[in-house]
């Protein structure tokens, strides 16, 4: 790992200038993002002895690669380039207490395995997978211009056997709202561990699929290690309207039921198959519960591959036109995606779900809504969801307006990500080292208000990848050492 940065702050006092004292740096808890220079990473406070129009404050950057930081800004002062490990700012100060936000502009070559160290406080480095008004590399308008979107949501993240990171998400062209809308599934890949990301392409499009209304989205992703094939599931809008509230039990057609599609890529996410409709295959009359389901679809987020090679997507089943009961489910394939099946519903309720396999081979499913207004619910199955039992565990909070969450197994540790407060903010990673029986207090990786969805990936060598919604128009990526999650 590259040496971390050590930043020392010193005030330069001169005749007729204010004397500065008590300089402190308080991190905001927000990472420094490559591609953004408008997010404060810390606040610098000090006391000035008198008003001054041009007081100097110097930030010393020591023991760092000069290519990591392009420049730093303090408050409204112009960005100062880091020159000889020093950035000097000239800014007006008032007698008494002064506080200025500190911003960092990172070079494209900055490595996410490193960090900034400001006055002894470590600040994580992240990258942008999407940003506002981003163009879609394979979609052109009639006049030849590339189509663009400013709204991206619902992240899913996976790593291929070749080490490529594959991120999928909703491209929400007209607005940030849910289906039914002009939404397609986008994909971006990284071949350098998340430091940089490819231009956005389309993994699944509703164009050419049966149906009158626009939209396919809410994706989930997994990679089959046996052959490297990347699988993505997503939901298609029905003609009847909203996928949940307008899908009728006992039907499988696009006229009255949301449709579940799957597509795959065999070339590291560069190109994708035509979407294949699984609705009739899963919601068939012979299933003991499917006749009561109005809508069946994936997680969203990420699936897993069991020790025996079974592909498993977390799923959710809703009653007729969204009525209770609703359940978490498993959507799985035992033949590498040739055929698919769906489990019985988790009887304890829930909707959006996330899944891991435990050391004994059983499956742990964690769902939104089932635990009531304040907590999520966890269930366990030994038989691919034919039967379930409730798991009592340390409560995993969810915000008052509910939200998706992500779960991951890394070696002997389970990792959980979601907004860990009463609102959609305080994005937190929590760890369980006893197979999900108890969970740690956790690591806050972004405290800001946000849309709240996330996805996790095992990067290897003790690192966890986190793809999450900072706001509805940004998707961020972080590398977090597993050892940093208390």
KAFEN-V402999 format. One record per backbone hydrogen bond with DSSP energy under -0.5 kcal/mol. NH is the residue of the N-H (numbers start at 1). CO is the residue of the C=O. If there is no record, write none. Layout:
{{NH;CO} {NH;CO}}
This chain:
{{5;115} {6;62} {7;5} {7;117} {8;6} {8;60} {10;58} {12;56} {13;11} {17;14} {21;47} {24;45} {26;43} {27;25} {28;41} {29;41} {32;124} {33;31} {34;126} {36;33} {40;38} {41;102} {42;102} {43;26} {44;100} {45;24} {45;43} {46;98} {47;21} {48;96} {49;19} {52;93} {55;91} {56;12} {57;89} {58;10} {59;87} {60;8} {60;58} {61;59} {61;85} {62;6} {62;60} {66;64} {68;65} {70;68} {70;105} {71;105} {72;80} {73;103} {75;101} {77;74} {80;72} {81;79} {82;70} {83;81} {83;86} {86;83} {87;59} {89;57} {91;55} {91;89} {93;52} {96;48} {98;46} {100;44} {102;42} {103;73} {105;71} {106;104} {107;68} {110;107} {114;111} {116;123} {118;116} {118;121} {119;7} {119;117} {121;118} {122;120} {123;116} {125;114} {126;32} {127;477} {128;34} {129;127} {129;475} {130;475} {134;131} {134;149} {136;147} {137;135} {137;200} {139;136} {141;145} {144;141} {147;139} {149;134} {152;472} {153;170} {156;168} {158;166} {160;164} {163;160} {165;190} {166;158} {167;165} {167;188} {168;156} {169;186} {170;153} {171;184} {172;151} {172;170} {173;171} {173;182} {174;182} {181;214} {183;181} {184;171} {185;204} {186;169} {186;184} {187;201} {188;167} {190;165} {195;192} {198;189} {200;135} {201;187} {203;185} {203;201} {204;185} {209;206} {216;183} {217;235} {220;233} {221;301} {222;231} {224;229} {225;223} {227;224} {228;224} {230;265} {231;222} {231;229} {232;263} {233;220} {234;261} {235;217} {236;259} {237;215} {238;241} {239;254} {241;238} {246;242} {247;244} {248;246} {248;256} {250;293} {251;248} {256;253} {257;253} {258;243} {259;236} {261;234} {261;259} {262;276} {263;232} {265;230} {270;267} {273;264} {276;262} {278;260} {279;260} {282;278} {283;279} {284;282} {287;284} {291;287} {292;289} {293;290} {294;318} {295;318} {297;316} {299;314} {301;219} {302;300} {303;221} {304;312} {306;310} {309;306} {311;333} {312;304} {313;331} {315;329} {316;297} {317;327} {318;295} {319;323} {320;292} {321;247} {322;319} {323;320} {327;317} {329;315} {331;313} {332;330} {332;341} {333;311} {338;335} {341;332} {343;330} {344;385} {346;328} {349;346} {351;368} {353;299} {354;366} {356;364} {358;362} {361;358} {363;381} {364;356} {365;363} {365;379} {366;354} {367;377} {368;352} {370;368} {372;369} {376;396} {377;367} {379;365} {380;389} {381;363} {386;383} {389;380} {391;378} {392;390} {393;391} {394;437} {397;395} {398;374} {400;422} {402;399} {406;417} {408;415} {410;408} {410;413} {413;410} {414;432} {415;408} {416;430} {417;406} {418;428} {420;418} {420;426} {421;419} {425;423} {426;447} {427;446} {428;418} {429;443} {430;416} {430;428} {432;414} {437;434} {440;431} {443;429} {445;427} {445;443} {446;427} {450;424} {452;469} {455;467} {457;465} {459;457} {459;463} {460;463} {463;460} {464;480} {465;457} {466;478} {467;455} {468;466} {468;476} {469;453} {470;468} {470;474} {471;474} {474;471} {475;130} {476;468} {477;127} {478;466} {479;125} {480;464} {480;478} {482;462} {484;481} {485;482} {486;484}}
